């Protein structure tokens, strides 16, 4: 089916998949290099990003996000505690719950990962001012809508 024969939703979904492929290939290359150099697994890096995004987590939250058991999540988190990238503290409302927080070292590690994504800056610089405005507007919409989808159960396969 050509682009002219597709409805706009199908064409957009195809273009989003194509962009995702480019983005993931470029981003994962530098992420894998960095994580190996730091002696971190991709799951550990994923946990750091999740903690950063939410501000704090508990062990079961991390396990659910990463798709691992609580025992595996606890072991993964313990390694990050030992490296002083995260800390554990009691939940102020329920002392039985241990909250997971990023340390300053954890924030610095994530900042290093972000600075290694320099290709995104180069891409932004390659766009004209008018193109930048269009992309900014489109990305704001995509981020908002994707955030709304996070509450829906599971990824559904599509054609």
VOGU-3710 file (C-alpha; in Angstrom, 3 decimals, decimal comma):
1> xxxxxxxxxx> 0,000/0,000/0,000  1,469/3,378/-0,961  1,405/6,440/1,275  -1,437/7,844/-0,848  -3,554/4,740/-0,241  -3,008/4,755/3,548  -5,258/6,651/5,851  -3,482/9,366/7,877  -3,372/7,254/11,066  -1,673/4,358/9,247
11> xxxxxxxxxx> 0,827/6,691/7,601  1,599/8,421/10,893  2,010/5,101/12,709  4,421/3,934/10,004  6,430/7,141/10,208  6,537/6,926/13,999  7,877/3,351/13,744  10,478/4,503/11,230  11,531/7,409/13,498  11,616/5,054/16,494
21> xxxxxxxxxx> 13,951/2,718/14,605  16,347/5,576/13,806  16,139/7,019/17,305  16,624/3,678/19,068  19,532/2,606/16,877  21,388/5,886/17,424  20,537/6,158/21,115  21,126/2,531/22,061  24,562/2,499/20,474  25,840/5,202/22,811
31> xxxxxxxxxx> 23,836/3,907/25,781  25,299/0,411/25,467  28,835/1,802/25,185  28,360/4,010/28,223  26,716/1,349/30,376  29,454/-1,180/29,562  32,126/1,395/30,324  30,503/2,112/33,684  29,948/-1,578/34,452  26,163/-1,136/34,507
41> xxxxxxxxxx> 23,582/-3,404/32,930  20,901/-1,924/30,707  18,369/-2,912/33,386  20,301/-0,871/35,941  20,388/2,123/33,599  16,658/1,638/32,968  16,048/1,635/36,718  18,010/4,886/37,094  15,881/6,529/34,408  12,661/5,274/36,015
51> xxxxxxxxxx> 13,679/6,598/39,425  14,659/9,932/37,889  11,343/10,200/36,057  9,188/9,506/39,118  11,383/10,998/41,828  11,184/7,929/44,054  10,149/4,315/43,769  9,696/1,247/45,857  11,162/-2,130/44,941  7,915/-3,611/43,608
61> xxxxxxxxxx> 7,388/-0,544/41,381  10,816/-1,021/39,808  10,240/-4,747/39,349  6,936/-4,088/37,601  8,411/-1,426/35,318  11,370/-3,595/34,321  9,351/-6,806/34,073  11,379/-8,668/36,705  10,543/-10,249/40,040  10,810/-8,259/43,264
71> xxxxxxxxxx> 13,815/-10,403/44,226  15,601/-9,593/40,952  14,697/-5,912/41,301  15,986/-5,889/44,873  19,296/-7,421/43,779  19,636/-4,958/40,893  18,883/-2,049/43,235  21,327/-3,303/45,865  24,108/-3,137/43,282  23,134/0,478/42,535
81> xxxxxxxxxx> 23,128/1,261/46,273  26,626/-0,231/46,594  27,789/1,990/43,726  26,147/4,945/45,501  23,932/5,758/42,499  20,745/5,363/44,539  19,796/5,333/48,209  17,093/3,572/50,186  15,118/5,297/52,899  11,957/4,608/54,856
91> xxxxxxxxxx> 8,680/5,847/53,465  7,500/8,632/55,800  3,925/7,251/55,738  4,717/3,527/56,050  8,006/2,468/57,651  7,700/-1,020/56,149  8,202/0,449/52,653  11,667/1,405/51,478  11,744/4,283/48,996  14,431/4,391/46,314
101> xxxxxxxxxx> 15,967/7,776/45,469  18,711/8,908/43,103  21,885/10,166/44,725  23,896/13,035/43,302  26,191/10,419/41,714  23,129/8,810/40,099  22,037/12,165/38,700  25,520/12,737/37,318  25,511/9,307/35,658  22,219/10,122/33,937
111> xxxxxxxxxx> 23,545/13,518/32,882  26,558/11,784/31,326  24,240/9,483/29,397  22,289/12,483/28,145  25,404/14,351/27,023  26,395/11,312/24,990  23,230/11,840/22,966  24,915/14,713/21,117  23,490/13,535/17,830  20,111/14,931/18,912
121> xxxxxxxxxx> 21,670/18,387/19,268  23,288/18,016/15,850  19,929/17,036/14,384  18,226/20,048/15,958  20,924/22,309/14,547  20,378/20,853/11,062  16,750/22,045/11,068  15,730/25,514/9,988  14,010/27,762/12,544  10,636/27,082/10,897
131> xxxxxxxxxx> 11,250/23,311/10,947  12,304/23,495/14,599  9,033/25,238/15,510  6,987/22,554/13,727  8,917/19,703/15,326  8,675/21,292/18,789  4,905/21,627/18,450  4,534/18,074/17,151  6,756/16,581/19,864  4,845/18,366/22,610
141> xxxxxxxxxx> 1,649/16,803/21,304  3,268/13,355/21,017  4,718/13,528/24,534  1,359/14,550/25,987  -0,572/11,819/24,147  2,048/9,160/24,900  1,829/10,120/28,575  -1,913/9,546/28,453  -1,369/6,090/26,945  0,924/5,016/29,796
151> xxxxxxxxx> -2,127/4,279/31,884  -3,545/1,806/29,345  -2,875/-1,910/29,824  -0,108/-3,435/27,716  1,089/-2,782/24,224  -1,286/-4,018/21,587  0,204/-5,297/18,343  -0,868/-3,376/15,288  -0,385/-4,023/11,584
//
